[in-house]
């Protein structure tokens, strides 16, 4: 497919030098550059998609699992009073 684009003169000159050095046409160089750019940025929406999924689901533990976890914490011997105070409210 043919397209027309505008690029700054400095980019054009750099592309011209690079295409000569790599022994490829400017069209091939621009095509490859766009291909690489698109591949690098194709996952940019991953965080937004995961956030949307997480927003629909609760992040709370199952109550039974939470109770078991807290019981394990309570039974653990702590060498530090600060760590012990973290579980005291429960």
Secondary structure, DSSP 8 states (H G I E B T S, - for coil): --------HHHHHHHHHHHHHTT--HHHHHHHHHHHHHHHHTTTTHHHHHHHHHHTS--S--HHHHHHHHHHHHHS--S-HHHHHHHHT-
